[in-house]
Amino acid sequence: MSTETTPVIPLPLGAARAVTAVGALATAASAFLAWTWTADFPGDLTVTGYPGGLQWLTLTAGLLTLLLALASYGVPGLRWTSPSGSDNGLLYAAFGGAAVTWFTLIAIATDLGGLANLEPGGWIAGLASLLALIGALGLPVDRHPKGTSWGLRLAKSDRPLPKARQLPSSVEVLLIVAAFAVGLFAITFGIDTEYGELFAGYLILAGFVVASLTKSGLLPRLRALTIKHRPVATGAAFAAAAGFPFTQTSDQYTSVAANILIFATVALGLNIVVGLAGLLDLGYVAFLGVGAYAAALVSGSPASPIHVQFPFWAAMLTGAAASMVFGVLIGAPTLRLRGDYLAIVTLGFGEIFRITMNNLNGTTGPKITNGSNGIPRIPDLEILGFNLGQKHTIAGVELGRFSNYYLLMLLVTAFVVLVFARVGSSRIGRAWVAIREDETAAEAMGINGFRLKLLAFALGACLAGLAGTVQAHVSYTVTPDQYTFAEALPPNSAFLLAAVILGGMGTISGPLVGATLLFLVPKKLEFLSNYQLLAFGITLIILMRVRPEGMIANRRAKLEFHEADIPAQTSPPSETALTKAGA
C-alpha cells in the first residue's frame, strides 16, 4: 500500500536536514548552560558546564535527534538507528526535544514569576529546539492516504521494515541484554524523580522517545529479536526487574515499586475477565479485598478474631481460594447477563463487599473485620526463616523491608504472567476471545458460554486474591476504604479497568505498563494539588486519543477497517491485498 511523503514545511531536502542537525546539536549543547539565575527552581539550573534536573531530558532529546539526523544523512555505522529509513522517527524526536524544553521554560516562568527569570542559556535552548523542529517538519514525512480501498490501514507501522542483516546469535543476545539494561535505567529514573516537574518532563520525553524509536523501526527490530530469542528475553526482563532494588539506597522508591507490582498483578487478573473474555467488571477490586482480608484473618494479627498464624504458603492459598470461591458465588447467578447489565451487577458487588466489611464490627453484625478500623498490626511474612520485615544484605547491598516485598511480588507477578500466557494461548483462551467477539456466534459453534465465563471470573478472582495476600502484609493494615470503586488512590476498580484498557486489552505487557503509569502519575503529580485529577484526566484523554488500541496493541488485531473512509463505489479488497497489507 502506498504512502504519501510530503513535508509539512516546504524546504529543500538538504537544507532541512542541515537545519535539523544544527538545531539538535545546539539543543544538546544548551543543556550545559545556565537557564535561570536562582536555585529556587528544583534541579538547580544555574550551573554552567554541567546539566541539572530537567536539562538532562533536553540533552537526551537533543542527542537522539542528532543521532537520527546523522542517520538520515547516511553516515556509516548509524543506519541501525533507523531501520525503516523513514524520517518519521526524526520528527517525533524533534517534537520531544521542543516539548520538554519549552515545558521547562514555562515551568521556570510559572514557579519564579515570569520569563525575566530566564538566563540566556534558557532562551538559546528554546530557540534551538524550535530550529530542530522546523528542520524536521521540512523533511518528507510518511503518511497514510486519507482514503484507500475499503479504508484499510496498517495498525502498527507506516511501512514494512527491510530485511535485517544476519547477526551472530551472541551479538543478538548482547543487544537484548543491553536493551533491557537501558529500560531498567529509564524506569528507575522515572520512579526516582524527586519532584513533580521532573516527572512531568520525563513523561513528555518518554512518550516522544517511544514514538520516535517505533517510527524509526528500532523498537520493532528489537521486538523481532526478543521473539527470536524468547527465553533470553524473558530471563533478561526478569533480571532487569530483579535488579531494581539493588539500584536504590533507601526504601522510599522500592515501596512505590512494590505497590506498582501489586497493582499490575491485579490488573493482569482483570485482563482475563475484560481483555480475553470481554466481561465488563466494575467491582473487581473487591476480589483483591477478599484475598487481603482472608490473609489478614489468618496472619496472627492481635486484632484478628481467628487466633491462628498460617505459614506463608498457607496464607496465600487461603486468600486465593477465598477470592475464587467469591468469584464463583458472584458469577454463577449474574454471568447470564451481558454488557451494561453485568457491569451494574459487578459494581453493586464491589459496594456490597465494602459495606459488609464495614458492618462486621460487632455492633451492626458479627465482630470479624472490626468495621472501619480494619485489621491492623499484621505481622511481616517469614519464608524459610527469612523475615521480610527485616533488613538483609545480599551481594553487599542492604535490602530493606519494601525491597524484600518487591522481590516477593516479582515472583508472584511472574507466576501470574505465566498463567495468563499459558491460558491465553490455550483452547480455553481462544474460546474466551470468541465469546468476547461474538457470544452468540461462539455458542452456535458449540462453546459453552456460561461455563467459560464463570471460569474466567473464577481465575481472575483467584489471581487478584493472590496479590491481596501480599498487599495485606505490605500495608500492615486492611481497611474497607482501600477497596472502593474510584474514591481512593489505586488500586481501585476504576483505575484497574483504566490500566487494562489504556495498556492494551488481551496483552501481557499492556496491563503492566498501564498499571505502572496510572500508579505513578497521581503520586508524582501531587505538586499540582487541587489540579491533580484535572491533569490526570487530561493525560488519559491524550493517551487514549493518540493510542485508542492501548499502549501495547494486541497482535491478533493487525488491521483496522474505518467505515467512515470507505468509498461509496468500490469493490472489496482481494485476499492477496489483505495478506500483503497485514504482513
Salt bridges, closest charged atoms under 4 A:
ASP87 OD1 - ARG17 NH1 3.48
ASP142 OD2 - ARG159 NH2 2.43
ASP158 OD1 - HIS144 NE2 3.62
ASP158 OD1 - LYS215 NZ 3.59
GLU172 OE1 - LYS228 NZ 3.22
GLU172 OE1 - HIS229 NE2 2.59
GLU351 OE1 - ARG354 NH2 2.67
ASP380 OD1 - ARG401 NE 2.81
GLU398 OE1 - LYS391 NZ 3.99
GLU437 OE2 - ARG436 NH2 2.92
GLU439 OE1 - ARG338 NE 3.16
GLU439 OE2 - LYS453 NZ 3.06
GLU549 OE2 - ARG547 NH1 3.12
GLU560 OE1 - HIS562 NE2 3.30
ASP565 OD2 - ARG153 NH2 2.55
